[in-house]
Amino acid sequence: MAAIADSRAETAPQADHPASHAWREVLARVAAHMAHCGAHPARTVVLVPFAQLMAEAAAQWARLYPSGFAPRFETTRNWASQVGSFTPGPSDLALERGRDLLTARSLLEGAGLGAQHALLAGPLVDGATQLAAVAASVPQALRADWGDLARRALPTEAQGWLALEAAVARIAIAWAAHSDYATDVLFADRVRQGTDALVLLQGLQPEPLAGHLLEHFGPEKALAIDLRVGTAPGEVLWHRAEGGDDEAGRAAACVLRHIEAGRAPVALVAGDRLLTRRIRALLGPDVAVRDETGWKLSTTHAAAQLMAAVRACAREAGSDAVLDWLKQCPGAVAWPAADVALLERSLRRHGLRRWSDAQRLPAMTADDEAAARLAALVAAIDAERAVLQAPRPVTAWLEALAGLLRASGLWEGLQADLAGQKVLQALDLLAPAAIELEAPAAAARPLRLPEFTTWVDEVLEAASFVPPHPPTPQVVIAPLQQLLARPFPAVVLPGADADRLPAAPEPPGPFSNAQRARLGLPTREELGHAQGAALAQALHAPRIDVLWRARDGGEDQQPSPMLQLHWLERERRGRFLVPLPGEKEEERRLPPLAPDPRVPRAVPAAPTPRPAPDGRALTVAQLSASGYEALRVCPYRFFALQQLRLQESPEIDVDVDKRDFGTWLHRTLQLFHTGLAESPEADEGARRERLDACADQAARELALPADEFLPFQALWPELRDGYLKWLAGHEAAGARFEDGEVDRQVRLGPVTLRGRLDRIDRLADGRALVLDYKTERQERTKQRIKVGTEDTQLPFYAALLEDDTLAAAYLNLGEREPAKALAQEHVVVLRDELVHGILDDMAQIAAGAPLPALGEGQACTWCEARGLCRRDFWSP
C-alpha cells in the first residue's frame, strides 16, 4: 500500500490546507501578543483544547518560525504536571476509578446510604467526575462558595428513587467542592509570575478551567484566540449505504482510495465504535493505523485473563469459569495441560455445572490412574482458589490477587504485554500499598469477593488502552471533535445517520438540562452546537466522504439532521443539482450521491462439490443403534461421526432441557423398579411415595438445579400417576420387570453391535419384551413404527438379545399424555432384515463404496457434521 501511495502524484500539500492557513493566522497573533507583552517564548504558554494539538501546533510554529525559541504548547493538565507534582488526599476526588469507588463507598456510609453502596457508588463517581471539570476551574479559596451555589440547583424535596438521586447529587457536589486537583497549581502566584504571556486557543466549546485562567492572568498577559477554520467547505462526497455491512465496506473502500491517491494520513472519524472496528478489520493488516481513541481496557485479552482468575475463585463458581481460568494459564508453570484436558473431558461427560461437584469426579472415574490425576488436580486448584475467599481490605485483596497471578503463571505474561502492563497499573497491582497510603479510610474496609470482583470490573471498564502508534500512519482514527485544526488531506465520516450523529447528543449523568446550566455543565443545546461546529470543521477538509445507512435492523434510517441542514444551506446557494423528473420523493431531499467506491473484481467460480469419501481405511469395530441410524440417514454423517470419531464437546453451563428431563426420568424409573423388585409393594399409595422418593434421589444424583428443573417437576404428578396406571394394567396382564439400563453387545461378522437397553420385561407367555422410553409426543412415536423397515432402534435392540421370539415397544411417557406402550409388530422379522442390512453395508464400506452426503429432508437441520460436509455451499 505504501508503494502504491508513493507512485501517485496527486497529493494535498499540507501548506495549502485550510487548517494550515488558520494556523498561520493564529500563530501570527500569538507572536504579536508575545511582542506586545515583551514575553520570552520559553516563558509563554499556549493552551490547546486537546493533547493531539500540542505536536501539531509545535510543528506549525517551526514551519513559520524556523529559528529562535518557541512558546510552550500545552493542555491545562499537561501544564500542571510540568510545574508541580500532585498527590490526591485521602478523601479527594482522585479521578482514578479504583480509588474513587472506594472513597465513594465511605462517603455513602457517612451519609447513611451504606446499605445501597453497591448500587450508588458508580453513579456517585460519575456525577462527581463530571462536576470536577467545573470545580477544578474555580480557585481553591472560592471552591466552597461554588459548592454552596451548586447545591441550590438541586431540588429540596424528593421522594422514593428521586430522593436517592438527589442525595447522590448532593454528595457529588460536596465531594467535588472539597477536593483538591492537580490543576490547582496553575492559580499559584509563582506560576503567574513565571509566565510572561498566556494564550488560550479556543476549541469547539468553552473549557471552564482555561476561561478562569484567562481571568486570573488578566488582560495584560492573557489572550483568547478562536482556533476554528473559517474557509469554505471542501469537496464532499455523499454515500448512502443499504445497511451496516454495506456502510463499513464503502467506508473502507473510501479510505483505501484516498491512500492510493496519496492523500494520507486519512482521518477516519470514530463515532460508532463497533462500526469503526468493522472498517478497521476491512482495511487489513497492511494499512498503518493510528488509533487515538483506543478501546476499553476490559475488552483486552490481558483483562480477560485477570478477570477469569478472579471469577474462578467465587465460592459458587461454575465449572466453565474455572476451566476458562485454567486454559489461560501456561501449563508448564501451573498444571499440566494433559491433566486440564482430562478434567475438561470428565466435567463435560458427567455434566457437572458447578465446580463444587468436581470433587466427585475421582469416584465417578473407573480408571484408577485417571482418578488419581483428577483428585490431585482438583485439590491443587481448590488450594489456589482458597486464596481469594475470605473478606479483606482492598490492599490485601490486591496482594492476594498478585500472588494468585504469579502462582498460576499469568504474571509474567501480563508484564510482557502492553495491555497487561496497563491492567496491572490500573489496579495498582504493582504497588498495592499506594491505595492504602492515599485513601486509608476507604481502603481499610473489608470487601467480600463479589464486591472486589465488581470493583475490579469497574476499574477495567473505565480505563482505556491505546496501542502504540506507527511512525508514519496512513490512517488516523479520531473522534469528530478532534479533527479541529488538524490538516488531514482527506476525511472519511461514517455513521452520519440520525441515531449515531444526532442534532443534540444526550448529556451523560443524572442532572437535568436546567441543573446542568446552573452547575456550569454543558447543556444539551451547547453539546449540539459543539457537535455541529465539529461537523462544520470536518467538512473544511479538502476531500471528505460522508456515509450513512438507509436501514438498520430492518428499520429505515434518516441522515443526521445536521447533514440535512447543511444540504438545505448548500441547496439555497445553488450548490446541488436540480432533481430529475421521476425521482422518488425521498431522493429529492438528498444531494447527488457518489457512486459505490468499491471496484468489482472477477472471482473465478470455485463451487464446493458434494463430498463422497471412501471409508475403507477406517475400520468399524463397534456399532450402536444411533451409529447405524446415522448411516441410514446420511452416509457422510456416519463417516464423520463414527469412522472419524468426531464429536461435539457438550456444553457444561447450559439450562436444563428436555434431554436432562429424559435422563432424570430414566434414572427415576430404574431406581423405582430395582427397589420394587427387592421389596414388592402392591399398595398404590406406597408405590406413589416410593416413585416420588426415587425422583428426588435421581435429581440429587444428577445435580439438577432445583430452580431450572422446576417446570419439569411441575409435570411430574400427572406423569407419575399416568405411569403407575399403565404399570398396573401391564402387570395385570402378567408382565414383570426383569432388568433395566442393560448394556449388551453381540458379535456380528466383522463388527460388534452394542447398546444400552432401557428395560427388559418378561411377558406372561415367557417372551422377552424390550421397552424403550420416549418422552416425545405420541404422534411422533407412532410415526417411528408406522413403516417398520424405517425403524432402526427397536430392531437393533432386539438383535442384542439371543431370544428367537420376543416383543418390542416404545413406552411413551409424554408430558401431557397418558403413558402408553406402542408396539413394533413383527420385530423379529425386522431384526433379521436389519442384521442382513448391517452385514451388507459394512461389506460395501470395506470394499470402498463412497459415503456421500445426502443433504435431504430434516436430517441436516440439527446435524453435527453439517459444517464438515459444507452443505450450505454445495454447487447446484
GIKA-V537376 format. One record per pair of residues at least 12 apart in sequence whose C-alpha atoms are under 10 Angstrom apart, sorted by the first residue. I is the first residue (numbers start at 0). J is the second residue. Records with the same first field share a line. If there is no record, write none. Layout:
I=J, J
//
This chain:
0=255, 258, 259, 285, 286, 287, 473
1=258, 259, 261, 263, 285, 286, 287, 473
2=259
3=258, 259, 260, 261
4=255, 256, 257, 258, 259, 260, 261, 262, 263, 473
5=258, 259, 260, 261
6=259, 260, 261
7=258, 259, 260, 261, 262
8=260, 261, 262
9=257, 259, 260, 261, 262
10=257, 258, 260, 261, 262, 263, 488
11=260, 261, 262, 263, 486, 487, 488, 489, 541, 542
12=262, 486, 487, 488
13=485, 486, 487, 488
14=59, 62, 486
15=486, 488, 541
16=484, 485, 486, 487, 488, 539, 540, 541
17=228, 229, 230, 231, 232, 233, 484, 485, 486, 487, 488, 536, 539, 540, 541
18=226, 227, 228, 229, 230, 482, 483, 484, 485, 486, 487, 536, 539, 540
19=59, 228, 484, 485, 486, 487
20=228, 229, 230, 484, 486
21=225, 226, 227, 228, 229, 230, 484, 486
22=55, 56, 59, 60, 63, 226, 227, 228, 484, 485, 486
23=59, 60, 62, 63
24=224, 226
25=56, 200, 224, 225, 226, 227
26=45, 56, 59, 60, 63, 64, 200, 224
27=60, 63, 64
28=198, 222, 224
29=43, 44, 45, 70, 196, 197, 198, 199, 200, 222, 223, 224
30=60, 64, 69, 70
32=196, 197, 198, 219, 220, 221, 222
33=70, 195, 196, 197, 198, 220, 221, 222
34=196
35=196, 219, 220
36=195, 196, 197, 219, 220, 221
37=195, 196, 220
38=70, 194, 195, 196, 197, 220
39=68, 69, 70, 194, 195, 196
40=67, 68, 69, 70, 71, 194, 195, 196
41=68, 69, 70, 71, 194, 195, 196
42=68, 69, 70, 71, 192, 193, 194, 195, 196, 197
43=69, 70, 71, 72, 193, 194, 195, 196, 197, 198, 220
44=69, 70, 71, 72, 73, 74, 75, 78, 194, 195, 196, 197, 198, 199, 221
45=70, 71, 72, 73, 74, 75, 78, 196, 197, 198, 199, 200, 221, 222, 223
46=71, 72, 73, 74, 75, 76, 77, 78, 197, 198, 199, 200, 201, 209, 223
47=72, 73, 74, 75, 198, 199, 200, 201, 202, 209, 226
48=73, 74, 75, 199, 200, 201, 202, 203, 204, 205, 206, 209, 226, 481, 483
49=73, 74, 75, 76, 202, 480, 481, 483
50=72, 73, 74, 75, 76, 77, 481
51=74, 291, 477, 481, 482, 483, 485
52=72, 73, 74, 481, 482, 483, 484, 485
53=71, 72, 73, 74, 77
54=72, 73
55=72, 484, 485, 486
56=70, 71, 72, 73, 484, 485
57=69, 70, 71, 72, 73
60=72
70=196, 197, 198
71=197
72=198, 199, 200
73=199
74=199, 209
75=181, 182, 185, 206, 208, 209, 212
76=181, 182, 185
77=181, 182
78=181, 182, 184, 185
79=180, 181, 182, 183, 184, 185, 186, 190
80=181, 182, 184, 185
82=182, 184, 185, 189, 190
83=181, 182, 183, 184, 185, 190
84=181, 182, 184
85=179, 180, 181, 182, 183, 184
86=179, 180, 181, 437
87=178, 179, 180, 181, 437, 438
88=178, 179, 180, 436, 437, 438, 439
89=102, 178, 434, 435, 436, 437, 438, 439, 440, 441, 442
90=102, 103, 105, 106, 174, 177, 178, 179, 437, 438, 439, 440, 441
91=174, 175, 176, 177, 178, 179, 180, 437, 438
92=124, 127, 128, 131, 171, 174, 175, 176, 177, 178, 179, 180
93=128, 131, 178, 179, 180, 181, 437, 438
94=124, 125, 127, 128, 131, 180
95=124, 128, 425, 426, 458, 461, 462
96=121, 124, 125, 128, 425, 426, 454, 455, 457, 458, 459, 460, 461, 462
97=393, 425, 426, 427, 434, 454, 455, 456, 457, 458, 459, 461, 462
98=393, 426, 427, 433, 434, 435, 437, 438, 441, 442, 454, 458
99=120, 121, 123, 124, 125, 127, 128, 438, 441, 458
100=116, 117, 119, 120, 121, 122, 123, 124, 125, 441, 454, 457, 458
101=116, 120, 124, 393, 434, 438, 439, 440, 441, 442, 443, 444, 454
102=120, 124, 174, 438, 439, 440, 441, 442
103=116, 119, 120, 121, 122, 123, 124, 127, 167, 170, 171, 174, 441
104=116, 117, 119, 120, 121, 123, 124, 441, 442, 444
105=120, 440, 441, 442, 444
106=120, 123, 167, 170, 171, 173, 174, 441
107=119, 120, 123, 166, 167, 170
110=166, 167, 170
112=163, 166, 167
115=163
117=450, 453, 454
119=163, 164, 166, 167
120=167
121=454, 457
122=164, 167, 168, 171, 508, 509
123=164, 166, 167, 168, 169, 170, 171, 172, 174, 508, 509
124=167, 170, 171, 174, 175
125=171, 507, 508, 509
126=167, 168, 169, 170, 171, 172, 174, 175, 507, 508, 509, 510
127=167, 168, 169, 170, 171, 172, 173, 174, 175, 176, 508
128=171, 172, 174, 175, 508
129=171, 172, 175, 507, 508, 520, 521
130=149, 168, 171, 172, 174, 175, 176, 508, 515, 518, 519, 520
131=171, 172, 174, 175, 176, 178, 179, 180
132=175, 180, 206, 207, 208, 519, 520
133=145, 175, 176, 206, 207, 208, 518, 519, 520
134=146, 149, 172, 174, 175, 176, 177, 178, 179, 180, 207, 208, 518, 519
135=175, 176, 178, 179, 180, 181, 182, 183, 207, 208, 211
136=180, 182, 183, 185, 186, 206, 207, 208, 209, 210, 211, 212
137=176, 183, 186, 207, 208, 211, 212
138=179, 182, 183, 184, 185, 186, 187, 208, 211, 212, 215
139=176, 177, 178, 179, 180, 183, 184, 186
141=176
142=175, 176, 177, 178, 179
143=172, 173, 175, 176, 177, 178
144=176
145=172, 173, 175, 176, 518
146=169, 171, 172, 173, 174, 175, 176, 177, 518
147=172, 173, 176
148=172, 517, 518
149=168, 169, 172, 173, 176, 514, 515, 517, 518, 519
150=165, 168, 169, 170, 171, 172, 173, 514, 517, 518
151=169, 514, 517, 518
152=169, 510, 513, 514, 515, 516, 517, 518
153=165, 166, 168, 169, 510, 511, 513, 514, 517, 518
154=169, 514
164=509, 510
165=509, 510
167=509
168=508, 509, 510
172=518
182=208
183=208
185=208, 212, 215
186=211, 212, 215, 216
187=215
188=215, 216
190=216
191=212, 215, 216, 217, 220
192=216
194=216, 220
195=216, 219, 220, 221
196=216, 217, 218, 219, 220, 221, 222
197=212, 213, 216, 217, 218, 219, 220, 221, 222, 223
198=213, 220, 221, 222, 223, 224
199=212, 213, 221, 222, 223, 224, 225, 226
200=222, 223, 224, 225, 226, 227
201=223, 224, 225, 226, 227
202=224, 225, 226, 227, 480, 481, 483, 484, 529, 532, 533
203=225, 226, 227, 480, 481, 483, 525, 526, 528, 529, 530, 531, 532, 533, 536
204=480, 521, 525, 526, 528, 529, 530, 532, 533
205=521, 525, 529
206=521
207=519, 520
209=223
210=223
226=483, 484
227=483, 484, 532, 533, 535, 536
228=483, 484, 535, 536, 537, 539, 540
229=535, 536, 539
230=536, 539, 540
231=535, 536, 538, 539, 540, 541
232=535, 536, 537, 538, 539, 540, 541, 542, 543
233=489, 537, 538, 539, 540, 541, 542, 543
234=489, 538, 539, 540, 541, 542, 543, 544
235=489, 490, 491, 538, 539, 540, 541, 542, 543, 544, 545, 593
236=253, 491, 542, 543, 544, 545, 546, 590, 591, 592, 593, 594
237=492, 543, 544, 545, 546, 547, 589, 590, 591, 592, 593, 594
238=250, 253, 492, 493, 495, 544, 545, 546, 547, 548, 590, 591, 592, 593, 594, 595, 596
239=495, 496, 545, 546, 547, 548, 549, 550, 558, 589, 592, 593, 594, 595
240=493, 546, 547, 548, 549, 550, 595
241=547, 548, 549, 550, 551, 555, 556
242=547, 548, 549, 550, 551, 552, 553, 554, 555, 556
243=273, 274, 277, 494, 547, 548, 549, 550, 551, 552
244=274, 277, 278, 548
245=547, 548, 595
246=274, 277, 278, 493, 494, 546, 547, 548, 549
247=274, 275, 276, 277, 278, 279, 280, 281, 282, 493, 494, 546, 547, 548
248=277, 278, 281, 282, 595, 596, 597
249=278, 281, 493, 544, 546, 594, 595, 596, 597
250=267, 274, 275, 277, 278, 279, 281, 282, 491, 492, 493, 494, 544, 545, 546, 547, 595, 596, 597
251=267, 275, 277, 278, 279, 280, 281, 282, 283, 491, 493, 596, 597
252=278, 281, 282, 595, 596, 597, 598
253=265, 267, 489, 490, 491, 492, 543, 544, 545, 546, 595, 596, 597
254=266, 267, 278, 282, 473, 474, 489, 490, 491, 544, 596
255=281, 282, 286, 473, 474, 596, 597
256=596, 597
257=473, 474, 488, 489, 490, 491, 542, 543
258=286, 473, 474, 488, 489
261=473, 488, 489
262=473, 474, 487, 488, 489, 490, 541, 542
263=471, 472, 473, 474, 475, 487, 488, 489, 490
264=287, 288, 289, 471, 472, 473, 474, 475, 476, 486, 487, 488, 489, 490
265=288, 472, 473, 474, 475, 476, 487, 488, 489, 490, 491, 542, 543
266=288, 289, 473, 474, 475, 476, 477, 478, 479, 482, 485, 486, 487, 488, 489, 490, 491, 492, 537, 540, 543
267=279, 288, 289, 290, 474, 475, 476, 477, 478, 479, 482, 489, 490, 491, 492, 493, 543, 544
268=292, 475, 476, 477, 478, 479, 480, 481, 482, 490, 491, 492, 493, 494, 537, 545
269=290, 291, 292, 475, 476, 477, 478, 479, 480, 491, 492, 493, 494
270=476, 477, 478, 479, 480, 492, 493, 494, 495, 499, 500
271=478, 493, 494, 495, 498, 499, 500
272=292, 293, 294, 494
274=493, 494
275=476, 493, 494
276=294
278=493
279=474, 476
282=474
285=473
286=472, 473, 474
287=468, 469, 470, 471, 472, 473, 474, 475
288=466, 467, 468, 469, 470, 471, 472, 473, 474, 475, 476
289=465, 466, 467, 468, 469, 470, 471, 472, 473, 474, 475, 476, 477
290=465, 466, 467, 468, 469, 472, 474, 475, 476, 477
291=464, 465, 466, 467, 468, 475, 476, 477, 478, 481
292=463, 464, 465, 466, 475, 476, 477, 478
293=463, 464, 465, 466, 467, 476, 477
294=460, 462, 463, 464, 465, 466
295=459, 460, 461, 462, 463, 464, 465
296=418, 419, 421, 422, 425, 456, 458, 459, 460, 461, 462, 463, 464, 465
297=418, 422, 455, 456, 457, 458, 459, 460, 461, 462, 463, 464
298=459, 460, 463, 464
299=418, 419, 422, 459, 463, 464
300=327, 413, 416, 418, 419
301=327, 409, 412, 413, 414, 416, 417, 418, 419, 420, 421, 422, 423
302=413, 418, 419, 421, 422, 423, 455, 456, 459, 460
303=323, 324, 327, 459
304=323, 324, 325, 326, 327, 328, 404, 409, 412, 413, 419
305=324, 327, 400, 401, 403, 404, 409, 410, 413, 419, 422, 423, 455, 456
306=320, 323, 324, 452, 455, 456, 459
307=320, 321, 322, 323, 324, 325, 326, 327
308=320, 321, 322, 323, 324, 325, 327, 328, 384, 387, 400, 403, 404, 407, 409
309=321, 324, 384, 387, 400, 403, 404, 448, 449, 451, 452, 455, 456
310=323, 324, 384, 387, 448, 449, 452
311=323, 324, 325, 354, 380, 384, 387
312=324, 380, 381, 383, 384, 385, 386, 387, 388, 448, 449, 452
313=354, 384, 385, 387, 388, 448, 449, 452
314=353, 354, 355, 384, 385, 387, 388, 448, 449
315=353, 354, 355
316=352, 353, 354, 355
317=351, 352, 353, 354, 355, 356, 357, 651, 652
318=343, 346, 347, 350, 351, 352, 353, 354, 355, 356, 357, 651, 652
319=343, 346, 347, 351, 352, 353, 354, 650, 651, 652
320=352, 353, 354, 652
321=343, 353, 354, 380, 384
322=339, 340, 342, 343, 346, 354
324=407
325=339, 340, 343, 380, 407
326=339, 340
327=407, 408, 409
328=404, 406, 407, 408, 409, 410, 412
329=407, 408, 409, 412
330=407, 408
331=407, 408
332=405, 406, 407, 408, 409
333=379, 380, 405, 406, 407, 408, 409
334=376, 379, 380, 407, 408
335=376
337=372
338=369, 372, 373, 375, 376, 377
339=372, 373, 376, 377
341=369, 370, 372, 373, 376
342=357, 360, 369, 370, 372, 373, 374, 376, 377
343=648, 651
344=648, 649
345=357, 360, 361, 363, 364, 369, 373
346=360, 649, 650, 651
347=648, 649, 650, 651, 652
348=648, 649, 650, 651
349=363, 649, 651, 701
350=649, 650, 651, 652, 653, 659, 701, 702, 703
351=650, 651, 652, 701, 702, 703
352=650, 651, 652, 653, 654, 702, 703, 704
353=651, 652, 702, 704
354=377, 381
355=377, 381
356=702
357=373, 374, 377, 378
358=373, 374, 377, 378, 381
359=373, 374, 377
360=373, 374, 377
361=373, 374, 375, 377
362=374
380=407
383=402, 403, 404, 406, 407
384=403
385=403
386=399, 400, 402, 403
387=399, 400, 402, 403, 447, 448, 451
388=447, 448, 449
389=445, 446, 447, 448
390=444, 445, 446, 447, 448, 449, 450, 451
391=442, 443, 444, 445, 446, 447, 448, 451
392=435, 441, 442, 443, 444, 445, 446, 447, 451
393=431, 432, 434, 435, 441, 442, 443, 444, 445, 446, 447, 450, 451, 454
394=427, 428, 430, 431, 432, 433, 434, 435, 439, 442, 443, 444, 445
395=431, 432, 435, 442, 443, 445, 446
396=428, 431, 445, 446, 447, 448, 451
397=426, 427, 428, 429, 430, 431, 432, 451, 455
398=427, 428, 429, 430, 431, 432
399=428
400=428
401=423, 428, 429, 431
410=423
414=429
417=464, 465, 466, 467
418=463, 464, 465, 466
419=464
421=459, 462, 463, 464, 465
422=455, 458, 459, 462, 463, 464
425=455, 458, 459, 461, 462, 463
426=454, 455, 458, 459, 462
474=487, 489, 490, 491
475=487, 490
476=491
478=492, 533
479=492, 530, 532, 533, 534, 536, 537
480=529, 530, 531, 532, 533, 534, 536, 537
481=533, 536, 537
482=533, 534, 536, 537, 540
483=532, 533, 534, 535, 536, 537, 539
484=536, 537, 539, 540
485=536, 537, 540
486=539, 540, 541
487=537, 539, 540, 541, 542, 543
488=540, 541, 542, 543
489=537, 538, 539, 540, 541, 542, 543, 544
490=537, 538, 539, 540, 541, 542, 543, 544, 545
491=537, 542, 543, 544, 545, 546
492=534, 537, 538, 543, 544, 545, 546, 547
493=544, 545, 546, 547, 548
494=545, 546, 547, 548, 558, 559
495=534, 545, 546, 547, 548, 557, 558, 559, 560, 561, 562
496=545, 546, 547, 548, 549, 550, 556, 557, 558, 559, 560, 561, 562
497=547, 548, 556, 557, 558, 559, 560, 561, 562, 563
498=556, 557, 558, 559, 560
499=547, 558, 559
500=527, 530, 531, 534, 547, 558, 559, 560, 561, 562
501=527, 530, 531, 558, 559, 560, 561, 562
502=523, 524, 526, 527, 528, 530, 531, 559, 560, 561, 562, 564
503=522, 523, 524, 525, 526, 527, 528, 529, 530, 531, 560, 561
504=522, 523, 524, 525, 526, 527, 528, 529, 530
505=522, 523, 524, 526, 527
506=520, 521, 522, 523, 524, 525, 526, 527
507=523
510=522
511=523
512=524
527=561
530=561
531=560, 561, 562, 565
532=561
534=561, 562, 565
535=561, 562, 565
544=593
545=562, 593
546=558, 593
547=559
558=589
562=589
563=588, 589, 590
566=588, 589, 590
567=588, 589, 590
569=590
570=588, 589, 590
574=590
575=589, 590, 591
576=590, 591
577=590, 591
578=590, 591
604=874
605=874
606=872, 873, 874, 875
607=868, 869, 870, 871, 872, 873, 874, 875
608=868, 869, 870, 872, 873, 874, 875
609=851, 852, 853, 854, 868, 869, 870, 872, 873, 874, 875
610=635, 849, 850, 851, 852, 853, 867, 868, 869, 870, 873
611=634, 635, 638, 848, 849, 850, 851, 852, 853, 868
612=634, 635, 638, 639, 847, 848, 849, 850, 851, 852
613=635, 638, 844, 845, 846, 847, 848, 849, 850, 851
614=635, 637, 638, 639, 642, 643, 843, 844, 845, 846, 847, 848, 849, 850
615=642, 841, 842, 843, 844, 845, 846, 847, 848, 849
616=642, 844, 845, 846, 847
617=638, 641, 642, 643, 844, 845
618=641, 642, 643, 749, 750, 841, 844, 845
619=638, 641, 642, 643, 749, 750, 751, 841, 844, 845
620=642, 746, 749, 750, 751, 752
621=641, 744, 745, 746, 747, 749, 750, 751, 752, 753, 754
622=641, 744, 747, 750, 751, 752, 753, 754, 837
623=641, 744, 751, 752, 753, 754, 755, 792, 795, 796
624=752, 753, 754, 755, 791, 792, 793, 794, 795, 796
625=637, 641, 754, 791, 792, 795
626=638, 640, 641, 642
627=641, 752, 791, 792, 795, 833, 837, 840
628=789, 790, 791, 792, 795
629=641, 791, 858, 862
630=837, 840, 850
631=789, 791, 840
632=789, 852, 853, 854, 855, 856, 857, 858, 859
633=850, 851, 852, 853, 854, 855, 858, 859, 862
634=844, 849, 850, 851, 852, 853
635=849, 850, 851, 852, 853, 854, 864, 865, 867, 868
636=850, 851, 852, 853, 858, 859, 862, 863, 864, 865, 867, 868
637=850, 851, 852, 864
638=844, 849, 850, 851, 852, 864
639=850, 863, 864, 865, 867, 868
640=863, 864
645=863, 864
646=863, 864
647=863, 864
654=703, 704, 707, 708
655=703, 704, 705, 706, 707, 708, 709, 710, 711
656=707, 708, 711
657=711, 774, 775
658=774
659=698, 701, 703, 708, 711
660=698, 703, 708, 711, 712, 774
661=772, 773, 774, 775, 812
662=697, 698, 701
663=694, 695, 696, 697, 698, 699, 700, 701, 703
664=693, 694, 697, 698, 715, 772, 773, 774, 812
665=694, 697, 739, 740, 757, 758, 771, 772, 773
666=693, 694, 696, 697, 698, 700, 701, 739, 740, 757
667=690, 691, 692, 693, 694, 695, 696, 697, 698
668=690, 693, 694, 697, 722, 739, 740, 757, 758, 772
669=693, 697, 738, 739, 740, 757, 758
670=689, 690, 692, 693, 694, 696, 697, 739
671=686, 689, 690, 691, 692, 693, 694
672=689, 690, 693, 736, 737, 738, 739, 758
673=736, 737, 738, 739
674=689, 690, 693
675=689, 690, 736
676=735, 736, 737, 738
681=727
683=720, 723, 724, 727
686=723
687=716, 719, 720, 723
690=719, 720, 723
691=715, 716, 719
694=712, 715, 719
695=712
698=712
711=814
713=814
714=813, 814, 815
715=814, 815
717=813, 814, 815, 816, 817, 818
718=812, 813, 814, 815, 816, 817, 818
719=812, 817, 818
720=817, 818
721=812, 813, 814, 815, 816, 817, 818, 819
722=810, 811, 812, 813, 817, 818, 819
723=818
724=817, 818, 819
725=810, 817, 818, 819, 820
726=818, 819
729=762, 820
730=762, 763
731=763
732=762, 763
733=761, 762, 763, 764, 765
734=760, 761, 762, 763, 764, 765, 766, 767, 768
735=759, 760, 761, 762, 763, 765, 767, 768
736=758, 759, 760, 761, 762, 768
737=758, 759, 760, 761, 762, 767, 768
738=756, 757, 758, 759, 760, 761
739=755, 756, 757, 758, 759, 760, 769, 770
740=754, 755, 756, 757, 758, 759
741=754, 755, 756, 757, 758, 759
742=754, 755, 756, 757, 799
743=755, 756, 796, 798, 799, 800
744=796, 798, 799, 800
745=798, 799, 800, 801
746=799
747=798, 834, 835, 837, 838
748=837, 838, 841, 842
749=838, 841, 842
750=837, 838, 841
751=799
752=795, 796, 798, 799, 834, 837
753=795, 796, 798, 799
754=792, 795, 796, 799
755=771, 796, 799
756=769, 770, 771, 772, 793, 796, 797, 799
757=769, 770, 771, 772, 796
758=770, 771, 772, 810
759=771, 806, 807
760=806, 807
761=805, 806
762=805, 806
765=804, 805
766=802, 803, 804, 805, 806
767=797, 800, 802, 803, 804, 805, 806, 807
768=797, 804, 805, 806, 807, 808, 822
769=793, 794, 796, 797, 800, 805, 806, 807, 808, 809, 810, 822
770=793, 796, 806, 807, 808, 809, 810, 811, 820, 821, 822
771=792, 793, 796, 807, 808, 809, 810, 811, 820, 821
772=808, 809, 810, 811, 812, 813, 820
773=809, 810, 811, 812, 813, 818, 820
774=810, 811, 812, 813, 814, 815, 816, 818
775=811, 812, 813, 814, 815, 816
776=811, 812, 813, 814, 815, 816
777=809, 810, 811, 812, 813, 816, 817, 818, 819, 820, 821
778=811
779=811
780=809, 810, 811, 820, 821
781=809, 811, 821, 822, 823
783=809, 821, 823
784=808, 809, 821, 822, 823, 824
785=823, 824
786=823
787=823, 824, 825, 826, 828, 829
788=826, 828, 829, 830, 832, 833
789=829, 833
790=823, 826, 829, 833
791=829, 830, 833
792=809, 830
793=806, 807, 808, 809, 822, 823, 826, 827, 829, 830
794=806, 807, 823, 825, 826, 827, 828, 829, 830, 831, 832, 833, 834
795=826, 829, 830, 831, 833, 834, 837
796=826, 830
797=826, 827, 829, 830, 831
798=826, 827, 829, 830, 831, 833, 834
799=830
802=827
803=827
804=825, 826, 827
805=825, 826, 827
806=822, 823, 824, 825, 826, 827
807=820, 821, 822, 823, 824, 825, 826, 827
808=820, 821, 822, 823, 824, 826
809=821, 822, 823
810=822
851=868
852=864, 865, 868, 869, 870
853=868, 870
854=868, 869, 870, 871, 873
855=870
859=871
//
